[in-house]
Amino acid sequence: MGRGSKHGLHRDEWQQRRTEFVARGLELPQSKLIPLDIAAIRSAARQRESLRQHIREKLSNEALAKQFNVHVRTVEKVLSRETWSQEV
């Protein structure tokens, strides 16, 4: 054990494990978030991913093409008004 070793480790071992001893979250004086905020952020991120999956599976050009039994390029042309340019 080195002189003044706060964690009872030799320098080499402390170097390998130093991230274990770093202050995190509420231990930091500049922390602005509380555990409830963290839960809300992570919940919002899960909802966002769920919406992205829904969009990918149900509302993407590929999904629309499959739904209407047409090629994906047909959907792209409709959306860019290359075909069916009049208002429907």
C-alpha positions in Angstrom: 0.0 0.0 0.0 1.4 3.4 -1.0 2.0 6.3 1.2 -1.3 8.3 1.7 -3.3 5.7 -0.3 -6.9 6.7 0.2 -8.4 3.4 -1.1 -5.8 1.0 0.2 -4.5 0.2 -3.3 -1.1 0.2 -4.9 -0.8 2.9 -7.6 -1.0 0.3 -10.5 -4.2 -1.2 -9.1 -5.7 2.2 -8.5 -4.9 3.2 -12.1 -6.8 0.2 -13.3 -9.8 0.7 -11.0 -9.9 4.6 -10.8 -13.3 4.9 -12.5 -14.8 3.0 -9.5 -13.8 5.9 -7.2 -15.1 8.8 -9.3 -18.1 10.8 -7.9 -21.3 10.4 -10.0 -24.8 11.7 -10.0 -25.9 13.3 -6.7 -22.4 13.0 -5.3 -21.3 15.8 -7.7 -21.9 19.4 -6.4 -22.9 20.7 -9.8 -25.6 18.0 -10.3 -28.9 19.3 -11.4 -30.8 16.1 -11.9 -32.5 13.9 -9.3 -33.2 10.2 -9.6 -36.8 11.0 -10.6 -35.5 13.2 -13.5 -33.3 10.3 -14.7 -36.2 7.9 -14.7 -38.3 10.4 -16.7 -35.5 10.9 -19.2 -35.0 7.2 -19.7 -38.7 6.6 -20.0 -39.0 9.3 -22.7 -36.1 7.7 -24.6 -37.9 4.3 -24.5 -41.1 6.0 -25.7 -39.1 7.7 -28.5 -37.6 4.4 -29.6 -41.1 2.7 -29.5 -42.4 5.5 -31.8 -39.5 5.1 -34.1 -40.2 1.4 -34.4 -43.9 2.1 -35.1 -43.0 4.6 -37.8 -40.5 2.1 -39.3 -43.0 -0.7 -39.3 -46.2 1.0 -40.2 -45.5 4.4 -41.7 -42.3 4.2 -43.7 -42.4 4.3 -47.4 -41.5 0.6 -47.4 -44.4 -0.2 -45.1 -46.8 1.8 -47.1 -45.7 0.1 -50.3 -46.3 -3.3 -48.7 -49.7 -2.1 -47.4 -50.9 -1.0 -50.8 -49.1 -3.7 -52.7 -47.0 -1.4 -54.8 -43.3 -0.8 -55.3 -41.6 1.6 -52.8 -40.7 3.9 -55.7 -44.4 4.3 -56.5 -45.0 5.6 -53.0 -42.0 7.9 -53.3 -43.4 9.3 -56.6 -46.8 9.9 -55.1 -45.3 11.7 -52.1 -43.1 13.9 -54.3 -46.1 14.5 -56.6 -44.3 13.1 -59.6 -47.5 11.1 -60.1 -50.9 11.9 -58.7 -50.0 15.5 -58.6 -53.6 16.7 -58.3 -55.1 17.1 -54.9 -57.1 14.1 -53.7 
